C-alpha cells in the first residue's frame, strides 16, 4: 500500500464496483470490465489490493468465517433452557397444549348430548314438539244456530 493511495482518496464508483466484484455479484461484461481495469489502471489495482487485504485481515481477526448452524439448533436450545430452568421458563402452557384436541372434542360432544337430553326430557324444556290434543267434548246441551 502506497502513501498516495488510500481508500479515502479513491472514487466511490471504484469502491462500489470493486466491492461488488469481490462479493461475486458482478457477471458478464461488468465483471470483465472491472478485471480489465484492475489489470491496467494502477488506481484500481491499488484499491483492489487494499480491499482484499482489509477483507482478509477483518475475517482473520474477527473469526467470522461462514458456518452453517446445526440442523437441530432450535430443539437443542429449547431443551437446554427447559432443563436448566427446571420447567419454569416453558412451564405456562395453555390448556390446549396440555390436553389433546381429541379429548377436548369428545368431552364437548358428550356435554352437548347431556344438555340436549336434559332439555328434551324436562317438562319445561322447549325441545319437545307438542302434539295437538283433541278439543274437549261438550258436556252440556248443544244449541244449533241457524
Residue, then its C-alpha position, 0 to 999 in steps of 0.5 A: x500500500x502506497x502513501x498516495x493511495x488510500x481508500x479515502x482518496x479513491x472514487x466511490x464508483x471504484x469502491x462500489x464496483x470493486x466491492x461488488x466484484x469481490x462479493x461475486x455479484x458482478x457477471x458478464x461484461x461488468x465483471x470483465x470490465x472491472x478485471x480489465x481495469x484492475x489489470x491496467x489502471x494502477x488506481x484500481x489495482x491499488x484499491x483492489x489490493x487494499x480491499x482484499x487485504x482489509x477483507x482478509x485481515x477483518x475475517x482473520x481477526x474477527x473469526x467470522x468465517x461462514x458456518x452453517x448452524x446445526x440442523x437441530x439448533x432450535x430443539x437443542x436450545x429449547x431443551x437446554x433452557x427447559x432443563x436448566x430452568x427446571x420447567x419454569x421458563x416453558x412451564x405456562x402452557x395453555x390448556x390446549x397444549x396440555x390436553x389433546x384436541x381429541x379429548x377436548x372434542x369428545x368431552x364437548x360432544x358428550x356435554x352437548x348430548x347431556x344438555x340436549x337430553x336434559x332439555x328434551x326430557x324436562x317438562x319445561x324444556x322447549x325441545x319437545x314438539x307438542x302434539x295437538x290434543x283433541x278439543x274437549x267434548x261438550x258436556x252440556x246441551x248443544x244449541x244449533x244456530x241457524 
